[in-house]
Amino acid sequence: MSWLLVFPIAIPFATAVLAYLWRNGAEGKWISLAGSIGSLIASGLLMSAVLREGVIAGQMSNWDAPFGITLVADYLSAVMVVITAITGLATAIYAMGEIEARLERLGYHALFQVLIAGVTGAFLTGDLFNLYVWFEVMLIASFGLLVLGGSKAQLDAGIKYVALNLISTLVFLSGIGLLYGLTGTLNMADLRGAVAAVENQGLVTVIAMMFMVGFGVKAAVFPLFFWLPASYHTPSFAVSAVFAGLLTKVGVYALMRMFTLVFVGDVGFTHEILIWVSVLTMVTGVLGAAAQTDFRKILSFHIISQIGYMTLGLALFTPLALMGGVFYLVHHIIVKANLFLVAGVAQKLTGDTDLNRIGGLYKSSPWLAALFIVPAFSLAGFPPLSGFWAKYLIVMASIELQAWVITFFALLVGLLTIFSMTKIWGMAFWKPHPDGIEPVPERIPAAVRIPMMIPIVGLAAMTVGIGLFPEPFVQFAEVSAAQLLSPTDYVDTVLGVRGMAP
């Protein structure tokens, strides 16, 4: 059983080594693609085991919890690993058309696979110190991908990105040290009881706020989000897509895990703060998007806005709200990654991402226009797409609590999201190109165009499928929320596992 927990992490690491060794030829991208397929298979086997067995855990090298390294998967962890593998495969296919040979020789595919391994490790780890380690793996790989190519804009973005994320890491590591000094353990399952037994609960709340800040920077919540729109528009579109889909979600996942499993002693204080942080995140993100005219900058600010909905599900802290938060988390990864992939094709066709300098895409590429509408309308919450059900669950949870102000802002942000998406539609797709250039798809070689279109079509189909047949996904989110609110199985499985070393 424990090998199922190891394989989703080990496969991308092994792929990274091989891709780096063959980085100077065409073999590197094919190795990366094969590794991404292997990761998806491994994540599917893990998901199957979780659906069959419930929570599963493994102690590496047979060191019993809470003393050794624990890997653990419940419904939330498993689905995040699966969606990471799906995003990784989609991006690996897209990169075969977009990434230049020069960037491949610099190690793009190796860095990409290390990033996937870091994200997967963060979702599966069962102790805080190793969560810190996986954050560092992600930071190193993402910084390398961000500055790969060495343009001035990339280096400027990279400095801001690393500086602010290092501050986040420092706050997080300080919180880990204080928590270990207070409880004598860093195993998350063990912390459930250890934190509750601490006499000075006021100090526990202070430490909880440190974790909220540390994870809040990773998740890009208000007012800690300014590193994201300063950096996500600078690398290649494949990198932007995987960043947009996955990196901030690791921060949201960490918040969900810690503030349902460990820091639940002062919910009235911590989650009240989370509520208003979430509302401000939604509002400032969508207003920032409304003020932009660059395709990727608009999408970057919308990442911030949508993160607010996910953390709101945690903050409201009811079964329905958490169910909505989990559903939103999964839906958004697919939709947001796809929108950045569409932006990359639009840039190839028109030569720019500034909406004032491009146009004519609907006339010349109606297929791309249709594929943009699917994730764009889903992001805005149009039925019957996946985004409608995600927003519906969150709004219904706020109505259930009679939190009318929160309901108002959740609906208002949805309306403003429609404004941003229609602005992209009107300027990039509907109006003629300002220079009279017709963006003819045939100008892009088939070897570039086909790999870039395959993942866009696939992710759009997933968005439509989830929207048309939401029941199994809603049921899955319901079980995930129940496990978060009542983590008895998680704790018992982790602390009761013996002798399951790979």
Protein Blocks (a to p, Z undefined) as FASTA:
>chain_A
ZZmmmmmmmmmmmmmmmmmmmmmbmklmmmmmmmmmmmmmmmmmmmmmmmmnopadddeh
hiacfkbccddddfklmmmmmmmmmmmmmmmmmmmmmmcfklmmnommmmmmmmmmmmmm
mmmpcbfklmmmmmmmmmmmmmmmmmgoopaklmmmmmmmmmmmmmmmmmmmmmmmmmmm
mnopabfklmmmmmmmpmblmlmmmmmmmmmmmmmmmnopafklmmmmmmmmmmcfklmm
mmmmmmmmmmmmmmmmmmmmmmmmlmmlmmmmmmmmmmmmmmmmmmmmmmpcbfklmmmm
mmmmmmmmmmmmmmnopaklmmmmmmmmmmmmmmmmmmmmmmmmmmmmnopabfklgghk
lmmmmmlmmmmmmmmmmmnopafbfklmmmmmmmmmmmmnopaklmmmmmmmmmmmmmmm
mmmmmmmmmpccfklpacdfklpcfklmmmmmmmmmmmmmmmmmmmmmmmlmmmmmmmmm
mmmmmmmlmmmmmmmgghiaZZ
